[in-house]
Amino acid sequence: MSASVRLASPADAGTLVALIERCFGSNYHYRDALDPKWVAALLTRRDQWWVLATVGADALASCRVVTSTRRADGACLFTTMAVCPEHGSRGLGTAVFDFADSLAKQRFRVGLAEARRSMRPAQMLLERRGFVPVGSDLDFDPRTRAGEHSSYMKLYAAASAPERMPARVLPSLEGLACHALGQLSPSSANTLALDGGAAWPRADEGALRVEDGRSWPALAAIEATWSPSMLVDHACEPWTTRHPPRAMVLAKGGVARAVLRYRVLGEGDKAELTQLRGVDRCSMATLLRRAVIAQPWSYLRANLTASDPGLQALLIELGFVAAAYHPALARAARGGFVDVVRLVRTTRPIEFQLGACTEAGRSCVDALTGRRTNKPWTSSALRSSA
C-alpha cells in the first residue's frame, strides 16, 4: 500500500507521538513531544504545521515546520524530521520534506534546518534542495556531543544588495562569515567589513542592582523609550512554549538602566538571550556581564546583528564562541535585512564528529574553526576531534 502525504491535524497527535517514540525513544529530550495533549494543542496553532506520511492509521514519517518568533523576518525552521526505522530507504523522508518545503517556499523568505553530521542522507537531502551549511548547532541535549549537528539555511527569496544591510564583524569571524555569504549570497560578499570593535565601557557597579523583571510591571513601556535591541530573538524553537520569557533589570535608585530578556531552554540551566536594551552601552554591558557570570548557566546562546563588533567582542570576552552566521536573516528596525551571528557559551567541550559528513559540511567546519584561514577559535577550552 502506498503512503499518503498530508498535513497533520489534532486527531493525529497520538499517531505522531508513537512515531517519535519509535524513532527517538521514550527518553527523547524534548519531553513535550511525547505528550499527546501537548502535541494536539500545537497542531491547532497557525505558526507551525506538521507533515505526515501515513499508511492506514500508522504514521511512517514526519517533518515539522515552525515559524520564527519574529514573524517579520519571514523565517521558518524544519524540525522533527523522522522516518520509522523499518520503513527507511523508501523515499518517505524525502516525500514529507518536499511537501513541507513546497509550502514553506510559498510563505517564507528563509528556511533553517539542522542535521546530525553522522546522518549523511539527511545532509544530502538538504543540500539537494538548496540548503547550505552555515555553522554548527552546539546542541544542548545532554545525550549528544556539542558540535555534532550542522546548521543549514536556504534563501527562498534572493538576498539582493538593496535589501541586505552591510555587515561588520570581528576578524576572528571572517572565515565563517565569508563562507556563509559565498554560499548563500555571493554578490553580497564584498559588503562584509572587518572591524576590531570599539570596546563597550565598564560601569561603576557600586550602586547598581540586578532585579527580576517580574517586579517591574511597566517594563515594556520603559524599554519602548530606548533604542532597538542588538540581540535578535529570531528563534524557531519547537518545544519552549511552556517556559515563559524572563527578564533581568539593572536598576539604580529605583530607576531601570538596562533590561536583558531571555528564554529558558531544556531543564532550566540553559537559556537563550533574546533582547538587550538600556539607557547607554555602559549599563547594558554591566547587566550582560553580571547575568552571564553570576548565573550558573551550563549553556547560553545569543543571536546578534552583524553590525556591532563591540558587542561581538564583549560576548567573546565572556566566553562565547561563534556557532553560525546567517546572511540577511533578520529584518532591521529601519527596513532591510541584517546578517545574524550566533554565539554560544557552554561548559562542555565542543567536538566536531564529522563521521559521514558531506564535503560542504566539512568546508563549513573548517571555516568555523579557522583551520583554513589560520584563525583559531577564541576559547582554549574547545577541542576538535576532526
N, C-alpha and C positions, 0 to 999 in steps of 0.2 A: 504494500500500500504506500503511495507517495505521500510525502509530508505536505501539510498546508502551512503557508507562512502568512501571518496576520498580526494585527495589533492585539495585545492582551487587554482584558477587561478585569474589573474587580472579581468576577467569578472565577478567574484563572489563578487567584492568589495561592490556593493550596497546591495546585499543579506546579507553579513556579517555585515554591518553597521546596517541594520534593525534588525538582531538578537541581536546585542549588545544593541541597544536601548530597545528592548523588555525585555532583561534580566537585564540590569543595569540602564536603564532610560536615558533620554536625558541630565542629568547633570553628566554623567559619568566623573570622574575626569581626565581620560586620554582623553582629548578633541579630540586629533588627530584621535582616533579610530572611531569618528563619522563623519569623512571627507572621503567620498568615493574615492576622488582622491588620498589622502594620503595613504589610505589602498591599493589601486590598485598599487601604487608605491612600497609599502612594499612587495607585492606579486610577484614582479619581482626580488627581491633580492635573493641571494644564501645563505645568512647567516641565513635564517629562512624559515619556512613554516607553513601553516595553514591547519588543517584537518577539514573537514565538514561532517556532516550527513545531507543529503537533501532528501526531497520528492518533486519531480517535481522541481519547481523553488524556493521552500522555504528551507532555512537553519534552521534546528531544533536544532543543537548542534555544538559546535566548540571546538577546542583545538589548541593552537599555540605553536610552539617550536622556541626559539630564541637562537642563538649561542652566546657564551661568546665573549666579545671584545678581550680577549686573547685566540685566537683560539688554540694556542699550548697547552692550559690547557685541551682541549677536553671536555669542559663543555657546557651544554645547560640548558635552563630554560623552563619549561612548564607553560604557562600563558594563560589568556583569555579563561579559561575553562568555557563554558556557555551552558546551556540547556534551550530551550524555556519553560517557566513555565507551559504551558498547555500540554506539552509533557514529563513531568517528570516521573520518575519511570518506564521507558520503556527500560532502558539499553542503551540509546543513548549516555549519557556521558561516560559510560564505553567503548562503541564501538569506539568513536573518540579518547579517551585516549589510548586505547590499540593499535590502529593503529599508533598513534604518538610515543608511547613507543617502538613499534617494529622497527620503523625507527631509533629512537634515539639509540637503542641498537647496530645497525649496524655501526653508525657513531661516537658515542661519548663514552667517558670514564666515565663521571659523568653526572647525571641528577639532577636538582634542581627544586623545586616546592614550592608553598605556598598554604595554605588552612586556611580559617577562622575557628576558634575553635567552632563556633556555627553550622558549616556545617559538621555534623558527617559523612554523606555519602561520602563527598569528602575526608575526612581524612581516612576513612576506605578503600576507593578505592586505595589511595596512599599506605597505609600500606600493603594491599593485594598484591600490585605489587612490593614490596620490598623497598619502600621508608621509611625512618625513620625520626622522628623529631629531628633536631639538634639545634634548637633555636627558636627565635621569630622574625617575620618581624615587626619591630616597624614602622608600615606603616605611611607614611607622608600624606596620604589622609585626609584632614580636616574633612571629614564626618565620619570617623571611629575612635575608641579609639585606641591609640597606644598600641600594645600588643595583639590585637585581633587575629592575624594570627600566625600559626605555620610555620616555615621554614623546608622543607623536603629535604632530599638528598638520592641519590641512586648511588652506585658504580657499573657500568656495568662491569668494569674490576677490579678484586681484587687489593686492595692496598697492594701489597706484601712488605715485610720488605726491600728488596734491593732498591725498588723504592721510598719508603717514607722516608723522612728525619726526624730524631728525633726532637721533639718539646720541647721548653722551654717556660713555661707560668708562670704568677704570681700565687701565692697560691689562690687568690680570683677567678681565672678562673678554678681552678682544677675540681670542680664539673661538670661544663658544658663540659670541655674537656674530662673527663673520661666517661661521659655519651655518647658523640658522638663516641668516639673511641670504647667503649664497644659495641655499636650498629652496627657500620659500619666496624670496623677493630679490632676485639678483640685481635688478635695476636700482634698488634702494641701498645697496651695499656701500656706495660712496657717500651716503648721508650719515655714516657712523663716525663720530668724533671721539678720540681718546682724551681723557681728562683726569688729572691726578686727584681732583676733588677737593674743594675747599673744606677744611675740617669744620664740623659742627662744633659750636662752642660748648664749654662746660659751665654749669651754673654754680652759684654759691648755694649749696643744698641745705644749709643750716635751718632755714625757716620753712622748707618745703616738705609737704606731706603727700604720700600716695594713699588715696582712698578708693573704696569700692564705688563704682559708678552707680550702683543701685541706690545710694544715699543722695543722689543728685537728680531729682525728678525733672528738672528743666535743662538737662544736659544737652539735648538735641538743639534747643534754641540757642544755647551758648555756642555750640560748635558751628551753627549756621553763620555766625559773625566772623568766623576765621577762614583762612584760605583753604582750598580743597586739599584733601589728603594725598600724600605722595605714596602711601601704601594703597594697593589695589585689591579690593575684595571681588575678584573675578572668579572665585572658586565655583566649581561644579561638583559639589560634594554629595554623593549619593545617600549617606546614612547619618548626617549630622543634625537633622532637623530636631531631634529630641534635646539637643544641647542649645539652650538659648544664648544669643550673643551676650558677651560680657564686656565690661569697661573698667579701666583704671583711670583715676583722675589725679593729676598733680595740682595741689592747691597751696595757696599761701594766704593766710589771714582770711580764710573762708571764701576766697576768690579762686575759681578754676583757672589754671595756667596752661594745661595741656590735657588731652584725652587720648588714650590708647584703647582701641576696641579690638577684641579677639574672639575667636571661636574655639571651643574645646573640641578636641578630636579623640576618638578612641575611648580609653578608660579614664581619662581625666588628667594625666600628667603630660599630655601632648596638646599643642594648640597651634592655631594659625592667626598671625597678627593681620588684622584686616583694615584698620584705619588709624591714622596718626594725625592729629590736628593740635594746634596750640597758638598762643599769642606770639611766640617767637621760636626760633630754632633752638635757642638755649634751653627753654622749658621742655620742648619736645625731646631733645637729646637727653636731658636729665631723666625724664619719665621712661624713655626707652631703655636706658642703661639700668635703671632700678628694676624695671619689670623683667628684663631678661636675666639679670644676675641674681636678683633676690628670690625669684620663684624657682621651685625645684623641677623645672621642665626637663623631660628626657628627650623631647623633640619639639622644635619650633620651626615654623616656616613663615616666610613673608614674600609677598609679591609686590614689587615696587616698579614705578615707571622708570624707564631708562632715560631719565632726564636730570637726575641729581647725583653725580658721582660722590658728593659729600655724604649723602645718606647711605650709598653703597659702601663707602669706606667705613662709616660708623658701624654698620651691621657686621662687616668683616672683622673689625676690631673686636666686636663682641662674640666672635667665634662662629659666625655664619660662613657658609661656603656656597659657591654657585651650584645650582641644580639644573636650571633650564633657562632658555632665552626664547621668548615668544614674540616674533615681529608683529607689529600692528594689532595687538590683541585687545587692548582696552580703549574705549572711547574717552578722549580728553574732555575736560570741562568746557573748553573753548572751541570744541569741534575738532574733527580729525581723529586719528587713531595713533596711539603711542605703543612702543615696544615695552614689554614687561619682562623683568628679570626675576626669577625665583631664586631666593636664597634660603638655605636650610641650616639649622643648628641642631646637632644631635650628639648624644653622649655615646653612641655606638660607632665603632669603626665602620667605614664605608668600603665595601668590597665589590668590585665590578666582576660579576660572574658572567663572562662573555659566552661560555658554552656554545650553543648553536647560533650565536648572534650573526646577523647579516653583515655585509660589508658596510652598508650605510650606518648600522648601529655601532660598529667598531670605529668608524670615522667620527661619529658623534662623541664617543667616549674619549677618543684622542683629543678632540677639541675641548672637551670638558675638563680633562686632567692636564692639558697643556703639553702632552708628550711630543706633539709635532711642532709646537710653537715655542718649546723650551720655557714655558711659563707654568711652573708647578702650582698646585693648589696652595691656598694660603694657610691651611691648618696642618701642622705636623702630625696631628693625631690621626689623620686619614691614611689609609693604605690601600693599594690596589692589588688584586690577585692576578691581573692580566699580564 
